[in-house]
Amino acid sequence: MENIIEISKTQVMMAFIATCIEATARLLNTSYKEVYQRMKNVGLIEHYILPHYEALHSESRENIAEGMVECLKSWEGKK
């Protein structure tokens, strides 16, 4: 019988955040480190991705990346 590894919702959410960062970096043709820093600087992870996790994780990777780029640029423009 196989051992099934269970992961917590927090771990699932952290993996989703990593996916958001990586997909956004690919779309912007830049490094994930730069995108993470930009998101961190404007609070995108804490104030957008985490609170809207349930809605966001049902979207396609392409839609998520496009939305993240739009949101990131908008939030950076407000600073």
N, C-alpha and C positions, 0 to 999 in steps of 0.2 A: 504494500500500500504506500502511496506517495505521501510525503509530508507536505502539508500546505502551509505556506508562510503567509501570515496575515500582517498587513501593515496598517498603521493608524491613519485616521482621516488627516491628521497633520502631515504625515509623510506623503500622502496622496496630494495634498494641497501644495506642498513644497515642490513636488515633481511637476505639478501643473505650472507653478511659477517659473520653474526652470525652462519648461517648454515655451512659455510666453516670451521669455527673454531670448531664447535661442531662435525662435521663429521671427521675432522682431529684428534681431541682429541680421539674420539672413536677408530679410526684406530690405533693410537699410544698407546691406553690404558692408557691415562693420563687425567688430568683435563683440562677443557676448559680454565681455568685461566692460566695454564702453557703454553698452545698452543698460547693463545692471546699474552702473554708476549714475547714468542719466535718470533712470527710473527712481533710484534711491534719492537722488537730489531733489526730485519734485514730489516724492511720497507716493508714487504711482502704485507700488506694491501694497503698501499698507492702506491706502485710501481709495484704491480702485479695484485692483485684482482680488485681494482677499474679500472685501465686502460684497463683490459681485461674482464670486467664484461659482455659485450654483448656476447662474445664467451663462457665464462665459464658457464654462467647461463643456457645454452642450454645442458650442459653435465649432466650425471647422478650423483647422490650424491656420488656413489662409485668412479667414475672416477675423480671427483673433489677432493675427499679426497686423493686418490692415488697421484694425481698431486701435491696437496699441500704438502704432506709429502716429495715427491721428491724435490720439489722446496725449501722447508724450509731447508732440510738437505744440499742441495747444497749451498744455500745462507749463512747458518751458517758456512759451511766449508770455505767460502771465507773471513770470518771475522778474 
